[in-house]
Amino acid sequence: MYISTLKPRKMKHYLLIVLVFIISSVSLQAQTLEQFIQDKNNKMQYDESRLVSVSGTNVKMIPPEYFKVDNDIKGFVHPGSACTIQVVEVPGIDFHTIENGMTTDHIQKQGYTFKEKTYFTTATGKDAVCFLVGFQSQGTEYERLMFFTGTENTIWVNINYPLELKKLLFPALIASLLSVQ
């Protein structure tokens, strides 16, 4: 039976069924995406056996799922998302010294927009601070997490990710930062 041969009343009924089917499909896909994200986040629990040494440093951390070691940046990359994790060690400096220098004015002079400052405790009980800043590169909005921890030597982790992927990546990135040691 072709749509054009349906009577108006049957046509309305047919269109209603199609509309309900489309709405149900969209709702099911959205729910499936939310479940997928939650399942991935649940897998990002601290487990010492999953720590990975960051090349060229004395730092270990658990990278998020699907991130690959990148020796060139001393960290990890996610090939499909343009997300990078870079680790730097600052010997002989307490992270609070760096934190005190990270004023909004200093951040703006570096070409970033200050968004937020958050204090954390790592999985091993160390104090840490994380600055969230925004920037643009080649017309794309990005955010950067600048994470600092360590009293005798500062561990500085920079994570860059496209803003449009924040909802998908952010929880796993924070869990990864909290594994740093």
C-alpha positions as CSV (number, residue, x, y, z in Angstrom):
1,M,0.0,0.0,0.0
2,Y,1.4,3.4,-1.0
3,I,1.2,6.4,1.2
4,S,-0.4,8.4,-1.6
5,T,-3.3,6.0,-1.8
6,L,-4.2,6.2,1.9
7,K,-7.4,7.9,2.9
8,P,-6.8,11.1,5.0
9,R,-7.8,9.4,8.3
10,K,-5.6,6.4,7.7
11,M,-2.8,8.8,6.6
12,K,-2.9,10.6,9.9
13,H,-2.9,7.3,11.7
14,Y,0.1,6.1,9.7
15,L,2.0,9.4,10.3
16,L,1.3,9.2,14.0
17,I,2.8,5.7,14.1
18,V,5.9,6.8,12.2
19,L,6.3,9.8,14.5
20,V,6.0,7.7,17.7
21,F,8.6,5.3,16.2
22,I,11.0,8.1,15.5
23,I,10.7,9.7,18.9
24,S,11.1,6.3,20.6
25,S,14.3,5.6,18.5
26,V,15.8,9.0,19.4
27,S,15.0,8.5,23.1
28,L,16.5,5.0,23.1
29,Q,19.7,6.3,21.4
30,A,20.1,9.1,24.0
31,Q,19.5,6.7,26.8
32,T,22.0,4.3,25.3
33,L,24.6,7.0,25.0
34,E,24.1,8.0,28.7
35,Q,24.5,4.4,29.7
36,F,27.6,4.0,27.6
37,I,29.2,7.1,29.2
38,Q,28.3,5.9,32.7
39,D,29.7,2.4,32.0
40,K,33.0,3.9,30.8
41,N,33.2,6.2,33.8
42,N,32.6,3.2,36.1
43,K,35.6,1.5,34.6
44,M,37.9,4.4,35.5
45,Q,38.4,3.3,39.1
46,Y,41.8,3.6,40.7
47,D,43.7,0.3,40.4
48,E,47.5,0.5,41.1
49,S,48.1,-2.4,38.7
50,R,46.9,-0.2,35.8
51,L,49.4,2.6,36.4
52,V,51.5,3.5,33.4
53,S,54.9,5.1,33.6
54,V,55.1,8.3,31.6
55,S,58.2,8.2,29.4
56,G,61.0,10.6,30.4
57,T,59.5,11.2,33.9
58,N,59.2,9.6,37.3
59,V,55.4,9.9,37.1
60,K,52.9,7.2,36.8
61,M,49.2,7.5,36.1
62,I,46.2,5.6,34.7
63,P,45.4,7.0,31.2
64,P,41.8,7.0,30.2
65,E,40.6,4.1,28.0
66,Y,41.8,4.2,24.4
67,F,44.6,6.8,25.1
68,K,47.9,5.8,23.6
69,V,51.4,6.5,25.0
70,D,53.1,9.4,23.1
71,N,56.8,9.7,24.0
72,D,57.1,12.9,22.0
73,I,54.9,14.8,24.4
74,K,55.7,12.8,27.5
75,G,52.2,11.7,27.9
76,F,49.2,10.2,26.1
77,V,47.0,11.0,23.1
78,H,43.5,10.0,22.0
79,P,43.8,9.8,18.2
80,G,40.2,10.3,17.4
81,S,39.4,13.3,19.7
82,A,42.4,15.6,19.5
83,C,42.8,15.2,23.3
84,T,46.3,15.2,24.8
85,I,47.7,14.6,28.2
86,Q,51.2,16.0,28.8
87,V,53.3,15.5,32.0
88,V,56.0,17.8,33.2
89,E,58.1,17.5,36.4
90,V,59.3,20.7,38.1
91,P,62.1,19.6,40.5
92,G,62.6,21.2,43.9
93,I,59.3,23.2,43.8
94,D,56.2,22.7,45.9
95,F,53.0,22.9,43.8
96,H,51.6,25.7,46.0
97,T,54.4,28.0,44.7
98,I,53.2,27.4,41.1
99,E,49.5,27.7,42.3
100,N,50.2,31.1,43.8
101,G,51.6,32.4,40.5
102,M,48.6,31.2,38.6
103,T,46.5,34.4,39.0
104,T,43.7,35.2,36.6
105,D,45.8,38.1,35.3
106,H,48.8,35.7,34.6
107,I,46.5,33.2,32.9
108,Q,44.9,35.9,30.6
109,K,48.4,37.2,29.7
110,Q,49.2,33.7,28.4
111,G,46.2,33.9,26.0
112,Y,43.8,31.8,28.0
113,T,40.4,32.5,29.7
114,F,40.3,31.5,33.4
115,K,37.2,29.4,34.1
116,E,37.6,27.5,37.4
117,K,40.0,26.5,40.1
118,T,39.4,23.2,42.0
119,Y,41.2,21.5,44.9
120,F,41.5,17.7,44.8
121,T,43.0,14.9,46.8
122,T,44.7,12.2,44.7
123,A,44.0,8.5,45.0
124,T,47.2,8.3,47.1
125,G,46.1,11.1,49.5
126,K,48.2,13.9,48.1
127,D,46.8,17.5,47.8
128,A,46.4,18.9,44.3
129,V,44.9,21.8,42.5
130,C,43.5,22.0,39.0
131,F,42.9,25.1,36.9
132,L,40.4,25.0,34.0
133,V,41.1,27.4,31.2
134,G,39.6,28.0,27.7
135,F,41.3,28.8,24.5
136,Q,40.8,28.7,20.7
137,S,42.9,27.0,18.1
138,Q,42.2,27.1,14.4
139,G,38.6,28.1,15.0
140,T,37.9,25.3,17.5
141,E,37.1,25.9,21.2
142,Y,39.3,24.0,23.6
143,E,39.7,23.6,27.3
144,R,42.8,22.9,29.3
145,L,43.1,21.3,32.7
146,M,46.3,22.3,34.4
147,F,46.8,19.9,37.4
148,F,49.5,20.4,40.0
149,T,50.5,18.1,42.9
150,G,53.7,17.3,44.8
151,T,55.5,19.0,47.7
152,E,59.2,18.4,47.0
153,N,58.8,18.1,43.2
154,T,55.8,19.4,41.3
155,I,54.0,17.1,38.9
156,W,52.3,19.3,36.3
157,V,49.8,17.6,34.0
158,N,48.2,19.5,31.1
159,I,45.2,18.0,29.4
160,N,43.7,19.6,26.2
161,Y,40.4,18.6,24.7
162,P,37.9,20.1,22.3
163,L,35.1,21.7,24.3
164,E,32.4,19.9,22.3
165,L,33.7,16.6,23.7
166,K,33.8,17.7,27.3
167,K,30.7,15.7,28.4
168,L,32.1,12.5,27.0
169,L,35.7,12.9,28.2
170,F,35.7,15.0,31.4
171,P,34.9,12.4,34.0
172,A,37.6,10.0,32.7
173,L,40.1,12.8,32.5
174,I,39.5,13.8,36.1
175,A,39.8,10.1,37.2
176,S,43.1,9.9,35.3
177,L,44.4,13.0,37.0
178,L,43.5,11.7,40.4
179,S,45.7,8.6,39.7
180,V,48.8,10.6,39.2
181,Q,51.8,9.8,41.4
